[in-house]
Amino acid sequence: MSAEVRPCRPDELAAVLRLWDGARSEHAVTEDTPERVAALRATGALLVAVDDDEVVGAMIAGFDGWRGNFYRLAVAPKFRRRGIGRALVAAGEARLRALGAPRVTALVAFDDEAASGFWEAAGYPRDPVMGRRVRSL
């Protein structure tokens, strides 16, 4: 893998929005806005993979003080199967470990077979007991 994985820089916010617009799961329904992405970047939760100055992957690695959470993992289609997703997960785990997170969850749609396969291979099996309940505000 030749991509560098690191926290997102302010000048890369538009590129992250473009990536998510073209490569994210159809199950990601929360609207991506420049303000939300900028807020993520300000907390250090937004990680990017950059290859030759192009943002080719992104993921949110958030920590609420109780548990770490991964959201919005996306890799540009032509850069998939090169280890970029795994590198983003490893960087996210390192970030969350440094913040004191004892556990990490990844939000993955049950019927998203490609994403489920990736997360399973990355060591994140499906939780057979716990689900989530959601309400939009």
C-alpha positions as CSV (number, residue, x, y, z in Angstrom):
1,M,0.0,0.0,0.0
2,S,1.4,3.4,-1.0
3,A,-1.3,5.6,0.6
4,E,-0.5,7.6,3.7
5,V,-3.1,7.4,6.5
6,R,-3.4,10.4,8.8
7,P,-5.8,12.9,10.3
8,C,-7.7,14.9,7.7
9,R,-6.3,18.4,6.9
10,P,-8.6,21.4,6.5
11,D,-7.9,21.7,2.7
12,E,-9.1,18.0,2.2
13,L,-12.7,18.4,3.5
14,A,-14.2,18.9,0.0
15,A,-12.3,15.8,-1.2
16,V,-13.7,13.7,1.7
17,L,-17.2,14.9,0.8
18,R,-16.7,13.9,-2.8
19,L,-15.3,10.5,-1.8
20,W,-18.3,9.8,0.5
21,D,-20.7,11.0,-2.2
22,G,-19.3,8.5,-4.7
23,A,-18.1,5.6,-2.6
24,R,-20.1,5.2,0.5
25,S,-22.8,2.7,1.4
26,E,-26.4,3.3,0.3
27,H,-27.2,2.7,4.0
28,A,-25.4,5.9,5.2
29,V,-28.4,8.2,5.4
30,T,-27.2,11.0,7.6
31,E,-26.5,14.0,5.4
32,D,-22.8,14.8,4.9
33,T,-22.4,18.6,5.1
34,P,-19.2,20.7,5.1
35,E,-20.0,21.8,8.7
36,R,-20.3,18.3,10.0
37,V,-17.1,17.2,8.2
38,A,-15.2,20.2,9.5
39,A,-16.4,19.5,13.1
40,L,-15.1,15.9,12.8
41,R,-11.8,17.1,11.5
42,A,-11.5,19.5,14.4
43,T,-11.8,16.7,16.9
44,G,-9.3,14.5,15.1
45,A,-11.9,11.8,14.4
46,L,-11.7,12.1,10.6
47,L,-8.9,10.0,9.1
48,V,-7.9,10.0,5.5
49,A,-5.8,7.8,3.2
50,V,-3.9,9.9,0.7
51,D,-2.1,8.7,-2.4
52,D,-0.1,11.2,-4.4
53,D,-2.0,14.1,-2.8
54,E,-5.4,12.5,-3.6
55,V,-7.8,11.5,-0.8
56,V,-8.5,7.9,-1.7
57,G,-10.1,6.7,1.6
58,A,-11.7,8.1,4.7
59,M,-13.1,6.9,8.0
60,I,-14.5,8.4,11.2
61,A,-12.9,7.0,14.4
62,G,-15.0,8.6,17.2
63,F,-14.8,8.2,20.9
64,D,-17.6,9.2,23.3
65,G,-15.7,8.5,26.5
66,W,-17.2,5.0,26.8
67,R,-16.6,3.2,23.5
68,G,-14.9,3.8,20.2
69,N,-17.0,3.8,17.0
70,F,-16.1,3.5,13.4
71,Y,-18.3,5.2,10.8
72,R,-18.3,6.0,7.1
73,L,-15.3,3.9,6.0
74,A,-15.0,4.5,2.2
75,V,-12.3,3.8,-0.3
76,A,-12.4,5.0,-3.8
77,P,-13.4,2.1,-6.1
78,K,-10.1,2.1,-8.1
79,F,-8.1,1.9,-4.9
80,R,-9.9,-1.0,-3.3
81,R,-8.2,-4.3,-2.4
82,R,-4.8,-2.6,-1.8
83,G,-5.0,-2.6,2.0
84,I,-6.2,1.0,2.4
85,G,-9.3,0.1,4.3
86,R,-7.3,-2.1,6.7
87,A,-4.8,0.7,7.1
88,L,-7.6,3.1,8.0
89,V,-8.9,0.6,10.6
90,A,-5.5,0.2,12.1
91,A,-5.0,3.9,12.4
92,G,-8.4,4.3,13.9
93,E,-7.7,1.6,16.4
94,A,-4.4,3.3,17.4
95,R,-6.2,6.6,17.8
96,L,-9.0,5.2,19.9
97,R,-6.5,3.1,22.0
98,A,-4.5,6.3,22.7
99,L,-7.8,8.0,23.8
100,G,-8.5,5.2,26.3
101,A,-11.2,3.4,24.4
102,P,-11.5,-0.2,25.8
103,R,-13.8,-1.4,23.0
104,V,-14.6,-0.4,19.4
105,T,-17.7,-1.0,17.3
106,A,-18.2,-0.6,13.6
107,L,-21.6,0.4,12.2
108,V,-22.3,-2.0,9.3
109,A,-25.6,-2.6,7.6
110,F,-26.7,-6.2,8.0
111,D,-27.4,-6.7,4.3
112,D,-24.2,-5.0,3.0
113,E,-22.3,-8.2,2.1
114,A,-19.2,-6.5,0.9
115,A,-18.8,-4.3,4.0
116,S,-19.7,-7.3,6.3
117,G,-17.0,-9.4,4.6
118,F,-14.4,-6.6,5.1
119,W,-15.2,-6.1,8.7
120,E,-15.3,-9.8,9.5
121,A,-11.9,-10.2,7.9
122,A,-10.6,-7.2,9.9
123,G,-11.5,-9.0,13.1
124,Y,-15.0,-7.4,13.8
125,P,-17.5,-10.2,13.9
126,R,-21.2,-9.5,13.9
127,D,-22.6,-9.1,17.4
128,P,-25.2,-11.9,17.8
129,V,-26.9,-10.2,20.8
130,M,-26.8,-6.4,20.6
131,G,-28.6,-4.3,18.0
132,R,-29.2,-0.6,17.8
133,R,-32.3,1.6,17.8
134,V,-32.2,4.8,15.8
135,R,-34.2,8.0,15.7
136,S,-33.5,11.0,13.4
137,L,-33.6,14.4,15.1
